[in-house]
Amino acid sequence: LIKAYEKGCKFDGWREYFDYDKWMEAFKECNVDPSFYANRKREYDEVLPWDFIDIGVSKRYLVNEREKASRGETTPDCRIKCTGCGIAKFIEDGECFNGANFSKVHENK
């Protein structure tokens, strides 16, 4: 990041400021292969930078969903039947879409 900054990379989230070539130069000078971070297949047990964030949905559930998606399978709408993602642990009565909680979800849109 420092090398890219030194090359003038600032406000790169804005398309008009992003300079792909400068980033590639910075990666090369620092012996960093961006494909290692962006394009490789990751193992499911790999620790990811955001793993410390707990939004309620378990990593196991996400892995299962990824596996199902690769087979072309879908998951039913959880408003009809709980799919066991884990988010219910944050809800007082443990049901995401029972009558009262379902109304709250729609009120907050």
Buried (B, 14 or more C-beta within 10 A) or exposed (E): EEBBEEBEBEEBEEEEEEBEEBBEBBBEEEEEEEEEEEEEEEEEEEEEEEEEEEEEEBEEBEEBBEEEEEEEEEEEEBEEEBBEBBBBEEBEEEEBBEEEBEEEEEEEE
